[in-house]
Amino acid sequence: MKRTIIYLIIFSLLSLFGCHYQKQMNPGEFDFENNWEMQVTAKDTVYDFKSGDYFYTNDTLFATVSKPLDDKSNLHYTISIPVESIKTIEAQKMDVLGTVSIFGAVALVIYALSTMGDFSP
């Protein structure tokens, strides 16, 4: 039982600290279909979008933006940003291969320790 709890804690911590990175690119390099969290720098302002708050159609990025009206309510509206006016896009992505490699290495170490007898309950 102790071993199972330790395994769960280790794998939970690893999933929290997976291999994430940020990449800056121009609009031609960005894949809008994956719905990453991103920061868009346009000619006049910088926007932060969460995944699911935007969609891309006909060379235009449409996004839902909220602006606080008072303490309890927000105004939600949709903006459109033509691709020509976007300077850069910075997206947070996850390196699946790096995360899987870390999981595999930790699993091997745990397995080696558990077979040695020092790690048994």
One Martini backbone bead per residue (centre of mass of N, CA, C, O) as a GRO file, in nm:
protein
  121
    1MET     BB    1   0.057   0.063  -0.021
    2LYS     BB    2   0.296   0.258  -0.001
    3ARG     BB    3   0.392   0.225  -0.292
    4THR     BB    4   0.139   0.335  -0.433
    5ILE     BB    5   0.148   0.617  -0.310
    6ILE     BB    6   0.427   0.694  -0.419
    7TYR     BB    7   0.362   0.663  -0.717
    8LEU     BB    8   0.134   0.872  -0.728
    9ILE     BB    9   0.299   1.116  -0.637
   10ILE     BB   10   0.517   1.112  -0.855
   11PHE     BB   11   0.324   1.125  -1.107
   12SER     BB   12   0.182   1.387  -1.024
   13LEU     BB   13   0.433   1.568  -1.024
   14LEU     BB   14   0.514   1.516  -1.320
   15SER     BB   15   0.251   1.628  -1.449
   16LEU     BB   16   0.294   1.916  -1.341
   17PHE     BB   17   0.619   1.905  -1.455
   18GLY     BB   18   0.621   1.917  -1.740
   19CYS     BB   19   0.737   1.978  -2.066
   20HIS     BB   20   0.751   2.313  -2.099
   21TYR     BB   21   0.713   2.571  -2.357
   22GLN     BB   22   0.815   2.862  -2.535
   23LYS     BB   23   0.702   3.007  -2.852
   24GLN     BB   24   0.818   3.215  -3.110
   25MET     BB   25   0.610   3.346  -3.384
   26ASN     BB   26   0.470   3.364  -3.676
   27PRO     BB   27   0.167   3.326  -3.833
   28GLY     BB   28   0.274   3.110  -4.049
   29GLU     BB   29   0.377   2.895  -3.814
   30PHE     BB   30   0.102   2.878  -3.690
   31ASP     BB   31  -0.131   2.648  -3.531
   32PHE     BB   32  -0.470   2.712  -3.480
   33GLU     BB   33  -0.596   2.416  -3.425
   34ASN     BB   34  -0.466   2.347  -3.125
   35ASN     BB   35  -0.529   2.549  -2.896
   36TRP     BB   36  -0.337   2.745  -2.757
   37GLU     BB   37  -0.179   2.924  -2.549
   38MET     BB   38  -0.160   3.287  -2.610
   39GLN     BB   39   0.045   3.561  -2.745
   40VAL     BB   40  -0.051   3.862  -2.906
   41THR     BB   41   0.125   4.078  -3.131
   42ALA     BB   42   0.036   4.376  -3.234
   43LYS     BB   43   0.060   4.693  -3.342
   44ASP     BB   44  -0.105   4.813  -3.061
   45THR     BB   45  -0.117   4.526  -2.900
   46VAL     BB   46  -0.166   4.286  -2.628
   47TYR     BB   47  -0.268   3.940  -2.621
   48ASP     BB   48  -0.446   3.703  -2.408
   49PHE     BB   49  -0.501   3.354  -2.476
   50LYS     BB   50  -0.700   3.096  -2.437
   51SER     BB   51  -0.805   2.802  -2.482
   52GLY     BB   52  -1.105   2.856  -2.677
   53ASP     BB   53  -1.099   3.193  -2.733
   54TYR     BB   54  -1.035   3.102  -3.038
   55PHE     BB   55  -1.040   3.165  -3.403
   56TYR     BB   56  -0.973   3.065  -3.752
   57THR     BB   57  -1.059   3.279  -4.039
   58ASN     BB   58  -0.977   3.413  -4.324
   59ASP     BB   59  -0.710   3.557  -4.208
   60THR     BB   60  -0.856   3.558  -3.912
   61LEU     BB   61  -0.863   3.650  -3.571
   62PHE     BB   62  -1.087   3.528  -3.330
   63ALA     BB   63  -1.191   3.678  -3.009
   64THR     BB   64  -1.259   3.647  -2.670
   65VAL     BB   65  -1.333   3.924  -2.460
   66SER     BB   66  -1.278   4.055  -2.129
   67LYS     BB   67  -1.438   4.321  -1.935
   68PRO     BB   68  -1.456   4.497  -1.658
   69LEU     BB   69  -1.721   4.669  -1.499
   70ASP     BB   70  -1.721   4.534  -1.216
   71ASP     BB   71  -1.706   4.322  -0.948
   72LYS     BB   72  -1.942   4.109  -1.095
   73SER     BB   73  -1.886   4.200  -1.401
   74ASN     BB   74  -1.862   4.124  -1.754
   75LEU     BB   75  -1.747   4.204  -2.076
   76HIS     BB   76  -1.832   4.034  -2.375
   77TYR     BB   77  -1.625   4.015  -2.674
   78THR     BB   78  -1.548   4.033  -3.020
   79ILE     BB   79  -1.250   4.003  -3.200
   80SER     BB   80  -1.051   4.119  -3.483
   81ILE     BB   81  -0.742   3.985  -3.638
   82PRO     BB   82  -0.541   4.042  -3.872
   83VAL     BB   83  -0.261   3.890  -3.985
   84GLU     BB   84  -0.107   4.151  -4.079
   85SER     BB   85  -0.116   4.276  -3.764
   86ILE     BB   86   0.071   4.043  -3.678
   87LYS     BB   87   0.379   3.996  -3.541
   88THR     BB   88   0.343   3.791  -3.285
   89ILE     BB   89   0.363   3.453  -3.140
   90GLU     BB   90   0.308   3.314  -2.811
   91ALA     BB   91   0.348   2.972  -2.710
   92GLN     BB   92   0.232   2.712  -2.509
   93LYS     BB   93   0.399   2.404  -2.479
   94MET     BB   94   0.438   2.043  -2.510
   95ASP     BB   95   0.680   1.792  -2.445
   96VAL     BB   96   0.619   1.470  -2.491
   97LEU     BB   97   0.892   1.326  -2.504
   98GLY     BB   98   1.012   1.445  -2.242
   99THR     BB   99   0.789   1.347  -2.050
  100VAL     BB  100   0.813   1.043  -2.113
  101SER     BB  101   1.111   1.019  -2.032
  102ILE     BB  102   1.073   1.092  -1.737
  103PHE     BB  103   0.873   0.871  -1.666
  104GLY     BB  104   1.056   0.633  -1.744
  105ALA     BB  105   1.294   0.691  -1.554
  106VAL     BB  106   1.133   0.685  -1.289
  107ALA     BB  107   1.017   0.400  -1.325
  108LEU     BB  108   1.293   0.254  -1.327
  109VAL     BB  109   1.388   0.343  -1.048
  110ILE     BB  110   1.152   0.230  -0.889
  111TYR     BB  111   1.186  -0.062  -0.982
  112ALA     BB  112   1.475  -0.102  -0.880
  113LEU     BB  113   1.413  -0.038  -0.580
  114SER     BB  114   1.185  -0.257  -0.541
  115THR     BB  115   1.379  -0.510  -0.606
  116MET     BB  116   1.592  -0.463  -0.365
  117GLY     BB  117   1.405  -0.411  -0.080
  118ASP     BB  118   1.428  -0.105   0.031
  119PHE     BB  119   1.121  -0.021  -0.089
  120SER     BB  120   0.960  -0.194   0.082
  121PRO     BB  121   0.694  -0.221   0.326
   0.00000   0.00000   0.00000
